[in-house]
Amino acid sequence: GAYAFEHGDYKVVIGPMDYEGNICGHTFNGTDMTDYPNLYYVNAIGSGVCVKECPNFDNVTGSVDPYTLVTFDGIFRPSSTAGLSVLPADFIEVADYSESDLVHVCTDATCSVDSDDPGKTFDSDGMAGGYGYAFFAVDSVSYFGRCVWTKSALVEISNRTNDALGGGFSDAASFAGEFWSDAYGDVYKAWHIVLGMGFGATVVVSFLYMYLIRAPCLTELVVWGSIFLS
């Protein structure tokens, strides 16, 4: 514990980490991501990029923009579908990954967007069926610094790609959304229990223990009992 406190970094455990190993919202290993506190997932493996805010489609028609791709190198809009995007050019602000050794750059050839059939885009080299280095701009909600796609977005993706979201990708995306939704919801609903048991009960038990250990006739019993029970 002492070694971890001295040499460790809690941000590695709880912070959202992008595909390059940076911690979104923090400065880590010399890379400053403080202006980009949220992680946008680009594939089902869990790789993503740090963004300033999770894309929210409340004022946008639909939950998915198939003509705007979020990639390892930022936002990509192919020339073949210019003007079809429903999002402003600066709707999603992605950190600068141009100097990354792991960056993959989308081109019209590798991340081609089909204006008539987004399913073909989904199967392009860049998207690779949800396991590549690019994905549609999708409506999401921030949970602990992670952009989790909404259920309506998952349904729309499936419809737009002609049910191409089969197998592992669909399961992974659904699991991630349900996990963070349930985790956040449970903490919100049970906050009074968490606070009461985690703080209130602990204080009461601590004072009771201190009172018992001060009693001459109970000191040895309490000390040795604590040793054996632990």
Buried (B, 14 or more C-beta within 10 A) or exposed (E): EEEEEEEEEEBEEEBBBBBBEBBBBBEBEEBEBEEBBBBBBBBBBEBBBBBBBBBBBEEBEEBBBBBBBBBBBBBBBBEEBEEBBBBEEEBBBBBEBEEBEEBBBBEEEBBBBBEEBBBBBBBBBBBBBBBBBBBBBBBBBBBBBBBBBBBBBBEBBBEBBEEBBEEEBBEBBBEBBEEBBEEBEEEEEEEEEEEEEEEEEEEEEEEEEEEEBEEEEEEEEBEEEEEEEE
